[in-house]
Amino acid sequence: MALRADDLIDRRRLRRKLTFWRVAAFGIVALGVIALSAWFYGDDFGGSTVDHIAKVR
């Protein structure tokens, strides 16, 4: 059974939408992992934002 031109166009549109949602889901998961690690490690995550005390001789 040969596909009509409309069917091919619809498949291409669906594939494009699916690619968008895959990329969006990957971005959301990546942001979630970053947020979770920042919450889990707390102040150790920033590193340079921790106050330091220097000794003056």
Biotite code that builds the C-alpha atoms (Angstrom):
import biotite.structure as struc

atoms = struc.array([
    struc.Atom([0.000, 0.000, 0.000], chain_id="A", res_id=1, res_name="MET", atom_name="CA", element="C"),
    struc.Atom([1.554, 3.272, -1.113], chain_id="A", res_id=2, res_name="ALA", atom_name="CA", element="C"),
    struc.Atom([1.370, 6.291, 1.143], chain_id="A", res_id=3, res_name="LEU", atom_name="CA", element="C"),
    struc.Atom([-0.327, 9.401, -0.092], chain_id="A", res_id=4, res_name="ARG", atom_name="CA", element="C"),
    struc.Atom([1.419, 12.759, -0.057], chain_id="A", res_id=5, res_name="ALA", atom_name="CA", element="C"),
    struc.Atom([-0.782, 13.927, 2.831], chain_id="A", res_id=6, res_name="ASP", atom_name="CA", element="C"),
    struc.Atom([0.237, 10.909, 4.883], chain_id="A", res_id=7, res_name="ASP", atom_name="CA", element="C"),
    struc.Atom([3.910, 11.595, 4.258], chain_id="A", res_id=8, res_name="LEU", atom_name="CA", element="C"),
    struc.Atom([3.508, 15.226, 5.295], chain_id="A", res_id=9, res_name="ILE", atom_name="CA", element="C"),
    struc.Atom([1.672, 14.186, 8.454], chain_id="A", res_id=10, res_name="ASP", atom_name="CA", element="C"),
    struc.Atom([4.394, 11.700, 9.345], chain_id="A", res_id=11, res_name="ARG", atom_name="CA", element="C"),
    struc.Atom([7.061, 14.370, 8.884], chain_id="A", res_id=12, res_name="ARG", atom_name="CA", element="C"),
    struc.Atom([5.136, 16.798, 11.123], chain_id="A", res_id=13, res_name="ARG", atom_name="CA", element="C"),
    struc.Atom([4.657, 14.153, 13.793], chain_id="A", res_id=14, res_name="LEU", atom_name="CA", element="C"),
    struc.Atom([8.339, 13.255, 13.677], chain_id="A", res_id=15, res_name="ARG", atom_name="CA", element="C"),
    struc.Atom([9.282, 16.927, 14.094], chain_id="A", res_id=16, res_name="ARG", atom_name="CA", element="C"),
    struc.Atom([6.939, 17.300, 17.072], chain_id="A", res_id=17, res_name="LYS", atom_name="CA", element="C"),
    struc.Atom([8.288, 14.134, 18.647], chain_id="A", res_id=18, res_name="LEU", atom_name="CA", element="C"),
    struc.Atom([11.855, 15.383, 18.255], chain_id="A", res_id=19, res_name="THR", atom_name="CA", element="C"),
    struc.Atom([10.903, 18.655, 19.948], chain_id="A", res_id=20, res_name="PHE", atom_name="CA", element="C"),
    struc.Atom([9.352, 16.868, 22.928], chain_id="A", res_id=21, res_name="TRP", atom_name="CA", element="C"),
    struc.Atom([12.314, 14.515, 23.251], chain_id="A", res_id=22, res_name="ARG", atom_name="CA", element="C"),
    struc.Atom([14.711, 17.472, 23.401], chain_id="A", res_id=23, res_name="VAL", atom_name="CA", element="C"),
    struc.Atom([12.429, 19.313, 25.834], chain_id="A", res_id=24, res_name="ALA", atom_name="CA", element="C"),
    struc.Atom([12.200, 16.256, 28.100], chain_id="A", res_id=25, res_name="ALA", atom_name="CA", element="C"),
    struc.Atom([15.974, 15.821, 28.044], chain_id="A", res_id=26, res_name="PHE", atom_name="CA", element="C"),
    struc.Atom([16.430, 19.493, 28.997], chain_id="A", res_id=27, res_name="GLY", atom_name="CA", element="C"),
    struc.Atom([13.963, 19.210, 31.863], chain_id="A", res_id=28, res_name="ILE", atom_name="CA", element="C"),
    struc.Atom([15.684, 16.079, 33.166], chain_id="A", res_id=29, res_name="VAL", atom_name="CA", element="C"),
    struc.Atom([19.087, 17.788, 32.929], chain_id="A", res_id=30, res_name="ALA", atom_name="CA", element="C"),
    struc.Atom([17.812, 20.808, 34.864], chain_id="A", res_id=31, res_name="LEU", atom_name="CA", element="C"),
    struc.Atom([16.279, 18.480, 37.435], chain_id="A", res_id=32, res_name="GLY", atom_name="CA", element="C"),
    struc.Atom([19.576, 16.657, 37.934], chain_id="A", res_id=33, res_name="VAL", atom_name="CA", element="C"),
    struc.Atom([21.407, 19.971, 38.350], chain_id="A", res_id=34, res_name="ILE", atom_name="CA", element="C"),
    struc.Atom([18.818, 21.252, 40.828], chain_id="A", res_id=35, res_name="ALA", atom_name="CA", element="C"),
    struc.Atom([18.840, 17.985, 42.763], chain_id="A", res_id=36, res_name="LEU", atom_name="CA", element="C"),
    struc.Atom([22.626, 17.948, 42.995], chain_id="A", res_id=37, res_name="SER", atom_name="CA", element="C"),
    struc.Atom([22.666, 21.609, 44.091], chain_id="A", res_id=38, res_name="ALA", atom_name="CA", element="C"),
    struc.Atom([20.116, 20.815, 46.789], chain_id="A", res_id=39, res_name="TRP", atom_name="CA", element="C"),
    struc.Atom([21.897, 17.627, 47.855], chain_id="A", res_id=40, res_name="PHE", atom_name="CA", element="C"),
    struc.Atom([25.407, 19.091, 48.042], chain_id="A", res_id=41, res_name="TYR", atom_name="CA", element="C"),
    struc.Atom([24.280, 22.453, 49.401], chain_id="A", res_id=42, res_name="GLY", atom_name="CA", element="C"),
    struc.Atom([27.157, 24.904, 49.849], chain_id="A", res_id=43, res_name="ASP", atom_name="CA", element="C"),
    struc.Atom([29.712, 22.511, 48.379], chain_id="A", res_id=44, res_name="ASP", atom_name="CA", element="C"),
    struc.Atom([28.075, 22.919, 44.974], chain_id="A", res_id=45, res_name="PHE", atom_name="CA", element="C"),
    struc.Atom([29.006, 26.612, 44.598], chain_id="A", res_id=46, res_name="GLY", atom_name="CA", element="C"),
    struc.Atom([32.513, 26.353, 45.960], chain_id="A", res_id=47, res_name="GLY", atom_name="CA", element="C"),
    struc.Atom([33.519, 29.988, 45.486], chain_id="A", res_id=48, res_name="SER", atom_name="CA", element="C"),
    struc.Atom([30.556, 31.396, 47.420], chain_id="A", res_id=49, res_name="THR", atom_name="CA", element="C"),
    struc.Atom([31.833, 30.053, 50.743], chain_id="A", res_id=50, res_name="VAL", atom_name="CA", element="C"),
    struc.Atom([33.289, 32.662, 53.098], chain_id="A", res_id=51, res_name="ASP", atom_name="CA", element="C"),
    struc.Atom([36.970, 32.290, 53.906], chain_id="A", res_id=52, res_name="HIS", atom_name="CA", element="C"),
    struc.Atom([38.901, 33.672, 56.848], chain_id="A", res_id=53, res_name="ILE", atom_name="CA", element="C"),
    struc.Atom([42.430, 34.850, 56.208], chain_id="A", res_id=54, res_name="ALA", atom_name="CA", element="C"),
    struc.Atom([45.160, 35.236, 58.827], chain_id="A", res_id=55, res_name="LYS", atom_name="CA", element="C"),
    struc.Atom([47.120, 38.480, 58.741], chain_id="A", res_id=56, res_name="VAL", atom_name="CA", element="C"),
    struc.Atom([50.710, 38.258, 59.952], chain_id="A", res_id=57, res_name="ARG", atom_name="CA", element="C"),
])
